[in-house]
Amino acid sequence: MTPKVLAVIMGGGRGTRLYPLTKERCKPAVPLAGKYRLVDIPISNCLNSGLNRIYVLTQFNTASLHRHISESYKFDPFGGGFVDILAAQQTESGNDWYQGTADAVRQNLVHFDDFDFDYLLILSGDQLYRMEFDKLIAEHIESGSEVTIAAKAMPTSQVEGLGLMRVEDDQTITEFVEKPTDPEIIDGLAISESLQSKVASAGDEKHCLASMGIYLFSRDLLFKSLDNDMDDFGKEIIPGLLGESKLRSYIFDGYWEDIGTVGAFFDSNLSLASDLPPFNFFEANYPVYTHARYLPASKVNRCTIDHAIVADGCIIHDADLKNCSIGVRSIIREGTKLENVVMMGGDYFETPEEIEENKAKGIPPLGVGANCNIRDAIIDKSTRIGNNVTLSPEGKADKTEGDGYYVRDGVITVLKGAIIPDGTIV
């Protein structure tokens, strides 16, 4: 019989490390790879694994996420599938925000309990990876596990900020430490030689198994483990279950990136334009789904392009692009040079009348103007950058904020909807 699984995607908190990309949107709604949103990754992994009952839990700036999900994921009435958003809300039993991952699930148990499910799959909404959840579920059932945690083998030098676990050769978890900083503790959690041999990417360097924030709970244990006031799975719930319940790891050996910072977001997007990107959007059997916009093919005239992805509906004229990700409806005008740029594009096309009307007011048209030079930048949605503009984070301190831009992690971000006048030099 097919396992009855309900999937829950955690929308995260305020997303402060991703600011200013999260200034007007929640983390799962941040655009990715020209035409997608971050939330499309876990949703697509679910759909490709045969899971079509999906909740997304959010509490901050949810409007654009609501719009994207309602426009993207529509199911026929006979399959029972859905992708629904559950935002934090005041109720008769409480009026608190989600206090952590466990508290978010606890506050919504009343909704989950309306469905006949045997397992709850808990996912993060800000990671880039491709995983076959049906294999994880099969291992969970076959092993008799009550909780299975997806784990990625990471070099001991790269595990800062991750939850680490000690795992026996049968993949049973015997210890879980949330974000350790002591080198001795980290070294003591290194995986055994026999487990390391199962990880093709490990090589000779010492590795630890890091939690990916992906948990599969059997129903009975889920309700039992949340019958308390603990707020977080990694910090409290999982350590409290050790020795009391059967916990097992599912070792994942593919590409996985936690897109929790501006720097990680920037690097992940640009990596997609490389010859052999670490994450492949061209997997025919495992597509990434998103909103069908029915845009025209992009028009690229007399351009020099060296490693770039260009989404639908773009107009790029006599420009020089090097190592770029160009989003839907992007307009780039003649003589402009972009290097190491993630451009998110626009939500609509301007009419010639609107362009002339704005021009009379001194407002540049949507997109990037002529003869601009922009490097190491994220250009958020629906921005207006005038002619002869130079933008670069070089020499700027972290968290430098200016009129319409913000510098963080060595990247200058042009804010959503910002207007950068002609001749601006940053």
Secondary structure per residue as TSV (DSSP state, phi and psi in degrees):
chain	resnum	aa	ss	phi	psi
A	1	M	-	360.0	145.3
A	2	T	-	-69.8	129.3
A	3	P	-	-61.5	142.9
A	4	K	-	-92.4	106.4
A	5	V	E	-123.2	135.4
A	6	L	E	-111.8	131.9
A	7	A	E	-106.0	139.4
A	8	V	E	-128.8	124.6
A	9	I	E	-106.1	123.4
A	10	M	E	-82.2	123.3
A	11	G	-	-79.1	-11.4
A	12	G	-	81.9	179.4
A	13	G	S	-87.9	-139.2
A	14	R	-	-71.0	-15.5
A	15	G	-	67.5	41.1
A	16	T	G	-62.4	-32.3
A	17	R	G	-73.1	-18.8
A	18	L	G	-96.7	2.5
A	19	Y	T	-63.2	136.8
A	20	P	T	-94.6	5.7
A	21	L	T	-63.9	-23.3
A	22	T	T	-102.8	17.1
A	23	K	S	-64.2	-39.0
A	24	E	S	-123.5	10.7
A	25	R	S	-149.9	158.4
A	26	C	-	-83.1	164.5
A	27	K	G	-55.7	-46.2
A	28	P	G	-62.2	-19.2
A	29	A	G	-91.3	-0.5
A	30	V	S	-65.6	129.0
A	31	P	E	-62.2	150.2
A	32	L	E	-143.7	137.3
A	33	A	T	54.0	39.0
A	34	G	T	86.3	-40.1
A	35	K	T	-138.4	-5.2
A	36	Y	E	-106.3	176.8
A	37	R	E	-121.6	156.0
A	38	L	T	-55.2	-37.2
A	39	V	T	-65.9	-20.9
A	40	D	H	-63.4	-26.8
A	41	I	H	-66.7	-58.5
A	42	P	H	-64.9	-34.4
A	43	I	H	-63.6	-44.3
A	44	S	H	-65.1	-39.4
A	45	N	H	-59.5	-39.6
A	46	C	H	-64.7	-50.3
A	47	L	H	-63.5	-38.4
A	48	N	H	-70.7	-15.7
A	49	S	T	-100.8	8.4
A	50	G	T	83.5	14.8
A	51	L	-	-105.5	121.0
A	52	N	-	-129.6	16.9
A	53	R	E	-114.8	103.3
A	54	I	E	-134.0	130.1
A	55	Y	E	-112.5	144.4
A	56	V	E	-117.9	121.8
A	57	L	E	-99.2	122.2
A	58	T	E	-139.3	167.5
A	59	Q	-	-150.8	-7.7
A	60	F	S	-126.0	133.9
A	61	N	S	46.1	60.1
A	62	T	-	-93.4	-3.5
A	63	A	H	-59.0	-49.4
A	64	S	H	-68.1	-31.3
A	65	L	H	-68.3	-43.4
A	66	H	H	-56.5	-46.6
A	67	R	H	-63.3	-44.8
A	68	H	H	-63.5	-45.7
A	69	I	H	-68.0	-41.1
A	70	S	H	-66.1	-31.0
A	71	E	H	-85.2	-19.3
A	72	S	H	-100.8	-38.0
A	73	Y	-	-117.9	97.4
A	74	K	-	-120.8	131.0
A	75	F	-	-118.7	151.8
A	76	D	-	-70.8	154.5
A	77	P	T	-71.6	-7.7
A	78	F	T	-97.5	-15.8
A	79	G	T	-88.4	-15.3
A	80	G	-	76.1	9.3
A	81	G	-	-86.3	155.1
A	82	F	E	-164.4	155.8
A	83	V	E	-127.9	108.3
A	84	D	E	-119.0	149.9
A	85	I	E	-100.7	133.4
A	86	L	E	-116.9	104.0
A	87	A	E	-90.5	150.1
A	88	A	-	-57.7	138.4
A	89	Q	-	-150.1	157.2
A	90	Q	-	-78.3	138.0
A	91	T	B	-135.4	177.0
A	92	E	T	-63.6	-28.6
A	93	S	T	-90.9	-7.5
A	94	G	B	172.7	159.5
A	95	N	-	-132.8	27.4
A	96	D	-	-89.7	151.8
A	97	W	-	-64.9	164.4
A	98	Y	-	-61.8	126.3
A	99	Q	-	-89.1	-9.6
A	100	G	S	172.6	-179.5
A	101	T	H	-62.0	-44.3
A	102	A	H	-67.9	-40.1
A	103	D	H	-65.0	-36.5
A	104	A	H	-61.5	-44.6
A	105	V	H	-66.5	-43.0
A	106	R	H	-58.6	-44.7
A	107	Q	H	-64.6	-18.2
A	108	N	T	-110.9	8.9
A	109	L	H	-58.1	-31.0
A	110	V	H	-63.1	-32.6
A	111	H	H	-78.2	-41.4
A	112	F	H	-64.9	-33.8
A	113	D	T	-69.7	-10.6
A	114	D	T	-73.0	-12.8
A	115	F	S	-112.3	148.4
A	116	D	-	-82.2	100.6
A	117	F	-	-136.3	149.7
A	118	D	S	-105.1	-21.9
A	119	Y	E	-139.2	142.8
A	120	L	E	-115.4	121.8
A	121	L	E	-100.0	119.3
A	122	I	E	-107.1	124.4
A	123	L	E	-125.9	160.8
A	124	S	E	-94.2	149.9
A	125	G	S	-99.3	9.1
A	126	D	S	-135.0	44.1
A	127	Q	E	-128.2	149.9
A	128	L	E	-113.2	112.0
A	129	Y	E	-169.4	166.8
A	130	R	-	-129.6	118.2
A	131	M	-	-134.5	140.3
A	132	E	-	-91.1	95.5
A	133	F	H	-64.3	-25.1
A	134	D	H	-63.2	-31.1
A	135	K	H	-71.2	-40.4
A	136	L	H	-61.0	-44.3
A	137	I	H	-64.6	-40.4
A	138	A	H	-62.9	-43.4
A	139	E	H	-63.4	-39.9
A	140	H	H	-58.8	-47.3
A	141	I	H	-69.7	-45.0
A	142	E	H	-63.1	-36.8
A	143	S	H	-82.4	-12.1
A	144	G	T	75.1	20.9
A	145	S	-	-70.3	151.6
A	146	E	S	-99.9	-28.9
A	147	V	E	-137.3	130.1
A	148	T	E	-118.0	131.5
A	149	I	E	-114.7	123.0
A	150	A	E	-68.8	133.3
A	151	A	E	-131.7	142.1
A	152	K	E	-117.3	128.5
A	153	A	E	-73.3	120.7
A	154	M	E	-124.0	142.6
A	155	P	E	-57.8	143.2
A	156	T	G	-58.3	-22.7
A	157	S	G	-79.2	-6.6
A	158	Q	G	-124.7	21.4
A	159	V	-	-101.3	7.8
A	160	E	T	-58.5	132.7
A	161	G	T	81.8	7.7
A	162	L	S	-113.7	150.2
A	163	G	-	-78.6	129.2
A	164	L	E	-113.3	151.9
A	165	M	E	-134.8	147.6
A	166	R	E	-93.9	128.2
A	167	V	E	-128.3	132.2
A	168	E	-	-77.1	171.8
A	169	D	T	-62.7	-24.3
A	170	D	T	-88.3	10.1
A	171	Q	-	72.4	14.1
A	172	T	B	-72.3	135.4
A	173	I	E	-88.0	126.7
A	174	T	E	-114.7	-11.9
A	175	E	E	-154.1	143.1
A	176	F	E	-140.2	123.3
A	177	V	E	-123.5	121.1
A	178	E	S	-82.9	115.0
A	179	K	S	51.4	57.4
A	180	P	-	-68.9	151.3
A	181	T	-	-119.7	-18.8
A	182	D	-	-72.5	120.2
A	183	P	H	-57.2	-33.9
A	184	E	H	-66.6	-40.9
A	185	I	H	-65.1	-44.2
A	186	I	H	-61.5	-45.6
A	187	D	H	-62.8	-36.4
A	188	G	H	-70.8	-15.7
A	189	L	T	-96.5	5.6
A	190	A	B	-60.3	143.6
A	191	I	-	-74.6	157.2
A	192	S	-	-70.8	164.4
A	193	E	H	-61.9	-36.8
A	194	S	H	-68.0	-37.0
A	195	L	H	-72.7	-37.8
A	196	Q	H	-62.4	-31.5
A	197	S	T	-67.4	-19.2
A	198	K	T	-80.7	-11.0
A	199	V	-	-104.5	104.6
A	200	A	T	-62.6	-30.6
A	201	S	T	-87.8	-1.0
A	202	A	-	-72.2	-44.1
A	203	G	T	70.6	-147.3
A	204	D	T	-96.9	-17.1
A	205	E	S	-68.3	145.3
A	206	K	-	-61.4	136.2
A	207	H	E	-125.6	152.4
A	208	C	E	-117.7	155.3
A	209	L	E	-89.9	116.8
A	210	A	E	-103.3	138.6
A	211	S	E	-67.7	135.4
A	212	M	E	-91.1	3.6
A	213	G	E	72.4	22.5
A	214	I	E	-115.1	116.5
A	215	Y	E	-124.4	138.0
A	216	L	E	-115.7	114.9
A	217	F	E	-106.3	135.5
A	218	S	E	-71.1	144.8
A	219	R	H	-54.9	-50.2
A	220	D	H	-59.9	-43.9
A	221	L	H	-69.3	-33.3
A	222	L	H	-57.5	-52.3
A	223	F	H	-65.0	-39.0
A	224	K	H	-65.4	-43.7
A	225	S	H	-71.5	-20.0
A	226	L	T	-99.1	5.7
A	227	D	S	-84.0	61.5
A	228	N	S	-166.7	-169.3
A	229	D	-	-111.6	21.0
A	230	M	-	-70.5	141.2
A	231	D	-	-99.6	-25.6
A	232	D	-	-130.5	139.5
A	233	F	I	-68.7	-51.5
A	234	G	I	-67.9	-39.4
A	235	K	I	-81.4	-33.0
A	236	E	I	-126.3	-54.8
A	237	I	I	-62.8	-53.5
A	238	I	H	-62.4	-49.8
A	239	P	H	-58.2	-34.4
A	240	G	H	-70.9	-19.9
A	241	L	H	-87.7	-15.4
A	242	L	B	-59.7	131.6
A	243	G	T	82.1	-13.6
A	244	E	T	-105.5	-30.7
A	245	S	B	-134.9	166.4
A	246	K	-	-88.4	110.5
A	247	L	E	-110.8	135.9
A	248	R	E	-138.0	150.5
A	249	S	E	-98.7	149.3
A	250	Y	E	-114.4	110.5
A	251	I	E	-82.2	119.9
A	252	F	E	-106.1	128.5
A	253	D	-	-117.8	20.7
A	254	G	S	-100.1	-171.6
A	255	Y	-	-71.8	135.9
A	256	W	E	-150.3	127.7
A	257	E	E	-133.6	125.1
A	258	D	E	-85.1	108.8
A	259	I	-	-90.7	70.2
A	260	G	-	-101.2	-7.8
A	261	T	S	-130.4	163.8
A	262	V	H	-61.8	-41.5
A	263	G	H	-61.5	-43.6
A	264	A	H	-65.6	-40.9
A	265	F	H	-61.4	-46.1
A	266	F	H	-62.3	-49.8
A	267	D	H	-64.5	-41.0
A	268	S	H	-63.9	-41.6
A	269	N	H	-65.3	-45.0
A	270	L	H	-68.0	-31.4
A	271	S	H	-63.0	-23.8
A	272	L	T	-70.0	-16.2
A	273	A	T	-91.7	-0.4
A	274	S	S	-74.3	167.1
A	275	D	S	-58.7	-44.9
A	276	L	S	-125.4	82.0
A	277	P	-	-63.0	144.7
A	278	P	S	-64.6	-28.7
A	279	F	S	-115.4	127.3
A	280	N	-	-106.1	111.1
A	281	F	T	-79.1	-2.5
A	282	F	T	-98.5	16.6
A	283	E	-	-72.8	107.1
A	284	A	T	-63.5	-33.6
A	285	N	T	-85.6	-10.6
A	286	Y	S	-134.4	67.4
A	287	P	-	-68.0	155.7
A	288	V	-	-101.8	120.6
A	289	Y	-	-88.8	153.5
A	290	T	-	-161.8	-172.4
A	291	H	-	-69.0	127.0
A	292	A	-	-82.2	108.3
A	293	R	-	-94.7	-16.7
A	294	Y	-	56.4	46.0
A	295	L	-	-87.6	156.4
A	296	P	-	-71.0	162.6
A	297	A	-	-63.6	150.9
A	298	S	-	-68.7	149.0
A	299	K	E	-113.3	116.4
A	300	V	E	-123.7	112.7
A	301	N	E	-115.5	128.4
A	302	R	S	47.4	49.3
A	303	C	-	-110.0	154.9
A	304	T	E	-107.6	118.7
A	305	I	E	-126.7	123.2
A	306	D	E	-124.7	99.3
A	307	H	E	62.4	95.1
A	308	A	E	-156.8	150.6
A	309	I	E	-109.8	136.5
A	310	V	E	-126.9	118.3
A	311	A	-	-79.7	-178.6
A	312	D	T	-71.3	155.4
A	313	G	T	74.9	19.6
A	314	C	-	-94.5	150.9
A	315	I	E	-126.7	111.4
A	316	I	E	-124.9	120.8
A	317	H	E	-124.5	118.1
A	318	D	S	52.1	47.8
A	319	A	-	-117.8	166.5
A	320	D	E	-120.5	111.9
A	321	L	E	-114.8	129.5
A	322	K	E	-135.2	118.6
A	323	N	E	56.4	69.4
A	324	C	E	-134.0	154.8
A	325	S	E	-121.3	114.6
A	326	I	E	-111.2	119.3
A	327	G	-	-84.4	175.1
A	328	V	T	-58.1	141.5
A	329	R	T	62.3	25.2
A	330	S	-	-74.7	138.0
A	331	I	E	-117.8	122.0
A	332	I	E	-128.9	124.6
A	333	R	-	-99.7	173.1
A	334	E	T	-61.2	143.7
A	335	G	T	79.3	2.0
A	336	T	-	-87.2	141.7
A	337	K	E	-119.9	125.4
A	338	L	E	-120.0	128.5
A	339	E	E	-134.2	127.1
A	340	N	E	55.4	63.0
A	341	V	E	-129.4	132.5
A	342	V	E	-107.0	109.2
A	343	M	E	-108.4	121.2
A	344	M	-	-84.4	-15.7
A	345	G	-	90.4	-153.8
A	346	G	-	-133.9	165.1
A	347	D	S	-91.7	-12.2
A	348	Y	S	-160.6	166.5
A	349	F	-	-97.4	140.1
A	350	E	-	-81.9	146.7
A	351	T	-	-83.5	158.0
A	352	P	H	-56.0	-35.5
A	353	E	H	-65.7	-40.8
A	354	E	H	-65.8	-39.0
A	355	I	H	-61.8	-45.8
A	356	E	H	-66.3	-38.9
A	357	E	H	-64.1	-43.3
A	358	N	H	-68.9	-36.4
A	359	K	H	-60.3	-39.4
A	360	A	H	-64.0	-24.6
A	361	K	T	-92.7	0.6
A	362	G	T	80.8	19.2
A	363	I	-	-101.8	124.5
A	364	P	-	-66.1	155.0
A	365	P	-	-69.6	166.2
A	366	L	S	-60.3	144.1
A	367	G	E	103.6	-159.4
A	368	V	E	-109.4	131.6
A	369	G	-	-75.3	-170.5
A	370	A	T	-81.3	150.0
A	371	N	T	56.1	39.8
A	372	C	-	-95.2	156.9
A	373	N	E	-133.3	107.7
A	374	I	E	-127.2	128.7
A	375	R	E	-134.1	149.0
A	376	D	E	48.6	58.8
A	377	A	E	-138.5	152.8
A	378	I	E	-113.5	124.0
A	379	I	E	-107.0	105.6
A	380	D	-	-69.0	178.3
A	381	K	T	-66.8	147.2
A	382	S	T	53.9	39.9
A	383	T	-	-88.1	160.5
A	384	R	E	-127.5	105.1
A	385	I	E	-109.6	121.3
A	386	G	-	-72.5	-169.3
A	387	N	S	-80.2	153.9
A	388	N	S	56.2	41.7
A	389	V	-	-100.1	137.6
A	390	T	E	-119.5	124.1
A	391	L	E	-131.4	130.9
A	392	S	-	-161.8	145.1
A	393	P	-	-82.3	-2.2
A	394	E	T	-56.5	128.0
A	395	G	T	81.7	-0.9
A	396	K	-	-97.2	136.1
A	397	A	-	-72.3	155.4
A	398	D	T	-60.0	140.0
A	399	K	T	68.5	25.0
A	400	T	E	-70.6	129.8
A	401	E	E	-120.9	133.5
A	402	G	E	-132.3	-169.8
A	403	D	T	-74.8	96.7
A	404	G	T	91.2	6.0
A	405	Y	E	-145.2	164.7
A	406	Y	E	-150.7	134.0
A	407	V	E	-107.5	127.3
A	408	R	E	-154.4	140.3
A	409	D	T	56.1	33.3
A	410	G	T	74.8	18.4
A	411	V	E	-128.5	136.2
A	412	I	E	-96.2	125.9
A	413	T	E	-109.9	123.3
A	414	V	E	-83.5	121.6
A	415	L	-	-67.5	153.9
A	416	K	T	-56.0	127.5
A	417	G	T	74.1	8.6
A	418	A	-	-70.7	153.6
A	419	I	E	-115.9	116.8
A	420	I	E	-108.6	110.2
A	421	P	-	-66.3	162.5
A	422	D	T	-52.4	140.6
A	423	G	T	77.1	3.9
A	424	T	-	-64.2	135.7
A	425	I	B	-125.6	120.0
A	426	V	-	-123.2	360.0
